[in-house]
Each structure stands twice: as structure tokens, then as C-alpha cells.
């Protein structure tokens, strides 16, 4: 059984190991990624693939440009990511709860100490 788990959104091209294939799931992310690739003068080939989970927008990028393309890919992911805790009140509640637990630990250490 050949099971392959990839946590990133890019992998080595299946037929040409001189290229990496980057994939994005939304048109908006794909357009942003394409624009910054053009801006940084990185050559690529673009394609789209319709699968069971919707469209995939694919970019073939040469191995020599992998470092720059990975950086631009991370910028793209960062621009469109959602906050871990989207509700502002709950986010600050969790922050102060954690700080309170640390503070209680320090006080307990100093009192016993």
C-alpha cells in the first residue's frame, strides 16, 4: 500500500523531478500567488484541475526557484489564513486565562519556596 501524506501544498512533479507543483484551492489565492510570482520574475506554468473536493489551481515551478517560490507561497498562505481563535473576546479570555495560570504558578513557587 502506497500511502503518501503531505502537509504542505507543494510536492515534486510526478513526471519531471526538475519541477515542483504548488497547489491552491481558491481562485483568489491562486491569483495572488500568480501575481507575486510574476512580480518576482519567477517562471511557471499554470493549470487547473477539477477534482472531488473542488478546483485545484496548479503552478509548476523549476527546482532552481524553489526557495523563492516557497517564500512567496508562505506569504500567500499567510495573507489568506484565518485566525486560530476568530472571536476577539474569546481570544483575549484564553490569553488572560493562560497568563493567570502562569502567575498563580509563580506565586505558588515563591510562597512555598
N, CA, C and O of each residue as an XYZ file, in Angstrom:
452
protein
N       0.849     -1.179      0.000
C       0.000      0.000      0.000
C       0.887      1.233      0.000
O       1.778      1.361      0.840
N       0.654      2.122     -0.918
C       1.478      3.320     -1.054
C       0.709      4.523     -0.535
O      -0.045      5.156     -1.273
N       0.907      4.837      0.763
C       0.224      5.973      1.384
C       1.182      7.145      1.446
O       2.307      7.020      1.930
N       0.725      8.287      0.949
C       1.565      9.474      0.939
C       0.820     10.595      1.643
O      -0.282     10.961      1.235
N       1.415     11.143      2.700
C       0.817     12.247      3.439
C       1.710     13.460      3.266
O       2.903     13.409      3.564
N       1.138     14.543      2.789
C       1.895     15.768      2.545
C       1.203     16.907      3.274
O       0.044     17.216      2.995
N       1.909     17.531      4.204
C       1.317     18.614      4.988
C       1.425     19.954      4.259
O       0.705     20.893      4.596
N       2.299     20.057      3.280
C       2.466     21.300      2.529
C       1.567     21.297      1.301
O       0.949     20.283      0.976
N       1.497     22.429      0.625
C       0.693     22.497     -0.590
C       1.575     22.458     -1.839
O       1.207     22.994     -2.884
N       2.732     21.824     -1.724
C       3.573     21.616     -2.901
C       4.299     20.287     -2.783
O       4.514     19.765     -1.689
N       4.669     19.757     -3.939
C       5.381     18.481     -3.982
C       6.155     18.394     -5.293
O       5.957     19.204     -6.199
N       7.031     17.409     -5.380
C       7.797     17.202     -6.603
C       6.840     16.790     -7.714
O       5.915     16.008     -7.496
N       7.074     17.319     -8.890
C       6.237     16.995    -10.055
C       6.262     15.480    -10.270
O       7.331     14.873    -10.196
N       5.122     14.862    -10.532
C       5.080     13.394    -10.636
C       5.853     12.818    -11.824
O       6.284     11.667    -11.768
N       6.038     13.591    -12.897
C       6.727     13.045    -14.069
C       8.051     13.718    -14.382
O       8.856     13.159    -15.127
N       8.305     14.911    -13.833
C       9.550     15.629    -14.099
C      10.099     16.156    -12.777
O       9.587     17.136    -12.236
N      11.135     15.510    -12.260
C      11.665     15.861    -10.942
C      12.420     17.187    -10.923
O      12.901     17.604     -9.869
N      12.530     17.848    -12.057
C      13.159     19.173    -12.094
C      12.156     20.267    -11.710
O      12.526     21.436    -11.603
N      10.899     19.895    -11.506
C       9.856     20.863    -11.192
C       9.131     20.483     -9.908
O       9.055     19.313     -9.534
N       8.603     21.503     -9.249
C       7.717     21.323     -8.103
C       6.341     21.842     -8.486
O       6.220     22.801     -9.249
N       5.310     21.208     -7.957
C       3.943     21.618     -8.232
C       3.359     22.224     -6.952
O       3.253     21.554     -5.925
N       2.984     23.499     -7.034
C       2.314     24.189     -5.938
C       0.826     24.195     -6.258
O       0.441     24.394     -7.410
N      -0.017     23.978     -5.245
C      -1.455     23.990     -5.493
C      -2.166     24.908     -4.512
O      -1.805     25.000     -3.339
N      -3.180     25.579     -5.022
C      -4.032     26.440     -4.199
C      -5.474     26.086     -4.496
O      -5.818     25.744     -5.628
N      -6.317     26.167     -3.479
C      -7.688     25.676     -3.604
C      -8.697     26.748     -4.001
O      -9.819     26.418     -4.385
N      -8.325     28.015     -3.916
C      -9.276     29.063     -4.296
C      -8.675     29.928     -5.400
O      -7.458     30.080     -5.502
N      -9.542     30.480     -6.207
C      -9.123     31.349     -7.310
C      -8.412     32.592     -6.772
O      -7.432     33.051     -7.358
N      -8.898     33.127     -5.673
C      -8.316     34.333     -5.094
C      -6.861     34.098     -4.669
O      -5.983     34.908     -4.965
N      -6.618     32.983     -3.975
C      -5.243     32.657     -3.562
C      -4.361     32.394     -4.767
O      -3.204     32.815     -4.803
N      -4.908     31.695     -5.757
C      -4.134     31.388     -6.963
C      -3.762     32.665     -7.708
O      -2.637     32.797     -8.189
N      -4.691     33.595     -7.804
C      -4.394     34.866     -8.478
C      -3.325     35.655     -7.741
O      -2.436     36.232     -8.367
N      -3.406     35.685     -6.413
C      -2.401     36.394     -5.618
C      -1.023     35.755     -5.818
O      -0.034     36.454     -6.039
N      -0.969     34.416     -5.738
C       0.293     33.699     -5.912
C       0.867     33.945     -7.305
O       2.068     34.172     -7.452
N       0.020     33.902     -8.318
C       0.458     34.148     -9.690
C       1.034     35.562     -9.830
O       2.078     35.748    -10.455
N       0.362     36.544     -9.257
C       0.836     37.928     -9.359
C       2.187     38.143     -8.687
O       3.034     38.861     -9.219
N       2.400     37.529     -7.523
C       3.708     37.738     -6.886
C       4.802     36.920     -7.573
O       5.971     37.304     -7.536
N       4.442     35.806     -8.194
C       5.436     35.081     -8.995
C       5.868     35.940    -10.183
O       7.056     36.017    -10.495
N       4.916     36.579    -10.839
C       5.229     37.459    -11.971
C       6.052     38.648    -11.493
O       7.026     39.035    -12.138
N       5.662     39.223    -10.365
C       6.372     40.375     -9.802
C       7.829     40.049     -9.493
O       8.705     40.897     -9.668
N       8.094     38.828     -9.034
C       9.459     38.414     -8.699
C      10.157     37.707     -9.865
O      11.240     37.146     -9.700
N       9.533     37.738    -11.033
C      10.107     37.188    -12.268
C      10.474     35.705    -12.141
O      11.537     35.276    -12.590
N       9.593     34.948    -11.535
C       9.778     33.501    -11.431
C       8.935     32.849    -12.516
O       7.725     33.062    -12.594
N       9.592     32.051    -13.352
C       8.890     31.376    -14.443
C       8.048     30.228    -13.887
O       8.468     29.521    -12.971
N       6.863     30.058    -14.453
C       5.969     28.997    -14.006
C       5.021     28.618    -15.134
O       4.849     29.342    -16.114
N       4.421     27.460    -14.954
C       3.330     27.034    -15.820
C       2.107     26.872    -14.931
O       2.201     26.373    -13.810
N       0.969     27.296    -15.442
C      -0.255     27.294    -14.645
C      -1.265     26.339    -15.254
O      -1.380     26.231    -16.474
N      -1.996     25.646    -14.386
C      -3.049     24.748    -14.826
C      -4.092     24.665    -13.718
O      -3.828     25.058    -12.582
N      -5.249     24.165    -14.041
C      -6.256     23.923    -13.014
C      -6.766     22.502    -13.179
O      -6.767     21.941    -14.275
N      -7.193     21.944    -12.074
C      -7.640     20.562    -12.062
C      -8.922     20.496    -11.251
O      -8.973     20.963    -10.113
N      -9.954     19.917    -11.840
C     -11.211     19.770    -11.124
C     -11.268     18.373    -10.535
O     -11.200     17.372    -11.247
N     -11.394     18.332     -9.207
C     -11.419     17.045     -8.530
C     -12.652     16.896     -7.669
O     -13.590     17.687     -7.770
N     -12.650     15.884     -6.825
C     -13.782     15.612     -5.955
C     -14.004     16.694     -4.913
O     -15.137     16.917     -4.486
N     -12.933     17.373     -4.497
C     -13.047     18.410     -3.471
C     -13.121     19.807     -4.069
O     -12.943     20.783     -3.341
N     -13.372     19.938     -5.341
C     -13.436     21.242     -5.989
C     -12.230     21.449     -6.892
O     -11.520     20.500     -7.224
N     -12.008     22.681     -7.279
C     -10.903     23.010     -8.176
C      -9.588     23.111     -7.432
O      -9.536     23.529     -6.275
N      -8.530     22.720     -8.118
C      -7.169     22.948     -7.648
C      -6.466     23.766     -8.721
O      -6.543     23.443     -9.906
N      -5.791     24.812     -8.310
C      -5.029     25.650     -9.218
C      -3.563     25.304     -9.040
O      -3.002     25.487     -7.960
N      -2.945     24.805    -10.095
C      -1.601     24.233    -10.034
C      -0.586     25.156    -10.697
O      -0.868     25.791    -11.714
N       0.608     25.217    -10.093
C       1.710     26.011    -10.625
C       2.954     25.133    -10.640
O       3.394     24.654     -9.595
N       3.521     24.923    -11.829
C       4.776     24.184    -11.960
C       5.914     25.193    -11.923
O       5.953     26.139    -12.710
N       6.844     24.971    -10.988
C       7.960     25.901    -10.807
C       9.252     25.095    -10.800
O       9.339     24.050    -10.155
N      10.245     25.583    -11.513
C      11.524     24.887    -11.633
C      12.209     24.787    -10.265
O      12.050     25.651     -9.403
N      12.969     23.711    -10.098
C      13.666     23.429     -8.850
C      14.614     24.566     -8.434
O      14.798     24.807     -7.241
N      15.211     25.261     -9.403
C      16.158     26.338     -9.069
C      15.468     27.505     -8.356
O      16.114     28.263     -7.633
N      14.155     27.645     -8.561
C      13.398     28.734     -7.955
C      12.624     28.296     -6.712
O      11.766     29.032     -6.226
N      12.921     27.114     -6.202
C      12.139     26.560     -5.096
C      12.185     27.432     -3.848
O      11.147     27.666     -3.230
N      13.350     27.916     -3.466
C      13.464     28.712     -2.239
C      12.621     29.979     -2.326
O      11.868     30.284     -1.401
N      12.736     30.712     -3.416
C      11.962     31.946     -3.587
C      10.469     31.635     -3.692
O       9.645     32.341     -3.109
N      10.122     30.589     -4.426
C       8.719     30.231     -4.597
C       8.092     29.784     -3.279
O       6.932     30.093     -3.009
N       8.848     29.062     -2.461
C       8.359     28.633     -1.155
C       8.083     29.846     -0.276
O       7.072     29.892      0.425
N       8.979     30.827     -0.312
C       8.778     32.055      0.460
C       7.504     32.773     -0.005
O       6.695     33.199      0.820
N       7.330     32.904     -1.299
C       6.141     33.562     -1.832
C       4.870     32.761     -1.531
O       3.809     33.336     -1.288
N       4.989     31.451     -1.549
C       3.867     30.590     -1.191
C       3.461     30.810      0.265
O       2.272     30.878      0.580
N       4.452     30.921      1.151
C       4.159     31.177      2.562
C       3.501     32.540      2.753
O       2.607     32.684      3.587
N       3.934     33.538      1.989
C       3.283     34.851      2.044
C       1.827     34.753      1.612
O       0.951     35.382      2.207
N       1.575     33.967      0.583
C       0.213     33.780      0.097
C      -0.655     33.100      1.148
O      -1.777     33.534      1.409
N      -0.143     32.050      1.742
C      -0.890     31.333      2.778
C      -1.154     32.260      3.960
O      -2.256     32.269      4.508
N      -0.145     33.041      4.356
C      -0.298     33.960      5.482
C      -1.327     35.044      5.222
O      -2.057     35.443      6.129
N      -1.387     35.512      4.008
C      -2.339     36.581      3.673
C      -3.780     36.099      3.788
O      -4.660     36.873      4.165
N      -4.029     34.848      3.472
C      -5.400     34.341      3.435
C      -5.757     33.428      4.604
O      -6.827     32.818      4.599
N      -4.893     33.323      5.593
C      -5.214     32.429      6.704
C      -6.220     33.080      7.650
O      -6.295     34.304      7.754
N      -6.974     32.251      8.323
C      -7.954     32.713      9.296
C      -7.324     32.654     10.683
O      -6.463     31.808     10.924
N      -7.731     33.528     11.600
C      -7.184     33.482     12.962
C      -7.520     32.149     13.636
O      -8.568     31.555     13.381
N      -6.612     31.696     14.496
C      -6.814     30.438     15.222
C      -8.057     30.524     16.098
O      -8.865     29.596     16.127
N      -8.212     31.634     16.808
C      -9.407     31.898     17.607
C     -10.047     33.148     17.021
O      -9.595     34.255     17.314
N     -11.086     33.006     16.200
C     -11.617     34.156     15.472
C     -12.321     35.198     16.340
O     -12.290     36.382     16.008
N     -12.951     34.795     17.435
C     -13.670     35.732     18.285
C     -12.689     36.498     19.178
O     -11.944     35.890     19.946
N     -12.688     37.831     19.077
C     -11.721     38.666     19.803
C     -11.869     38.500     21.313
O     -10.868     38.368     22.016
N     -13.094     38.506     21.819
C     -13.306     38.359     23.263
C     -12.732     37.036     23.762
O     -12.012     37.003     24.760
N     -13.054     35.952     23.067
C     -12.577     34.631     23.491
C     -11.055     34.528     23.383
O     -10.414     33.895     24.222
N     -10.475     35.154     22.349
C      -9.018     35.159     22.183
C      -8.342     35.792     23.398
O      -7.392     35.233     23.945
N      -8.836     36.967     23.822
C      -8.246     37.629     24.988
C      -8.541     36.870     26.275
O      -7.716     36.858     27.189
N      -9.717     36.233     26.356
C     -10.042     35.421     27.520
C      -9.033     34.286     27.681
O      -8.536     34.050     28.782
N      -8.731     33.590     26.597
C      -7.759     32.487     26.641
C      -6.364     33.026     26.994
O      -5.631     32.398     27.759
N      -6.003     34.176     26.444
C      -4.709     34.788     26.746
C      -4.590     35.108     28.237
O      -3.597     34.750     28.870
N      -5.603     35.783     28.803
C      -5.544     36.152     30.223
C      -5.674     34.945     31.134
O      -5.099     34.934     32.222
N      -6.411     33.936     30.717
C      -6.501     32.697     31.487
C      -5.121     32.032     31.576
O      -4.712     31.581     32.645
N      -4.415     31.977     30.451
C      -3.066     31.407     30.448
C      -2.096     32.226     31.284
O      -1.300     31.667     32.039
N      -2.158     33.539     31.155
C      -1.281     34.398     31.968
C      -1.607     34.266     33.452
O      -0.708     34.288     34.293
N      -2.898     34.129     33.775
C      -3.300     33.933     35.169
C      -2.759     32.632     35.732
O      -2.317     32.590     36.881
N      -2.787     31.567     34.937
C      -2.255     30.281     35.388
C      -0.753     30.369     35.632
O      -0.244     29.804     36.600
N      -0.042     31.078     34.753
C       1.402     31.258     34.937
C       1.674     32.076     36.191
O       2.570     31.749     36.969
N       0.900     33.142     36.387
C       1.062     33.993     37.560
C       0.803     33.210     38.842
O       1.551     33.346     39.810
N      -0.257     32.383     38.859
C      -0.527     31.547     40.037
C       0.611     30.557     40.286
O       0.957     30.292     41.438
N       1.185     30.018     39.237
C       2.319     29.108     39.392
C       3.526     29.809     39.997
O       4.202     29.248     40.859
N       3.801     31.023     39.556
C       4.934     31.791     40.095
C       4.680     32.149     41.552
O       5.584     32.031     42.380
N       3.466     32.584     41.883
C       3.123     32.926     43.272
C       3.237     31.690     44.156
O       3.777     31.766     45.260
N       2.732     30.551     43.681
C       2.839     29.316     44.451
C       4.284     28.907     44.685
O       4.618     28.417     45.764
N       5.134     29.095     43.709
C       6.549     28.774     43.848
C       7.210     29.683     44.878
O       7.988     29.215     45.710
N       6.903     30.992     44.825
C       7.518     31.960     45.746
C       7.027     31.778     47.171
O       7.811     31.923     48.109
N       5.751     31.464     47.361
C       5.188     31.290     48.702
C       5.729     30.031     49.350
O       6.064     30.047     50.535
N       5.819     28.960     48.615
C       6.301     27.691     49.162
C       7.815     27.723     49.382
O       8.343     27.112     50.311
N       8.485     28.446     48.508
C       9.869     28.472     48.381
C      10.831     28.771     49.368
O      12.030     28.750     49.088
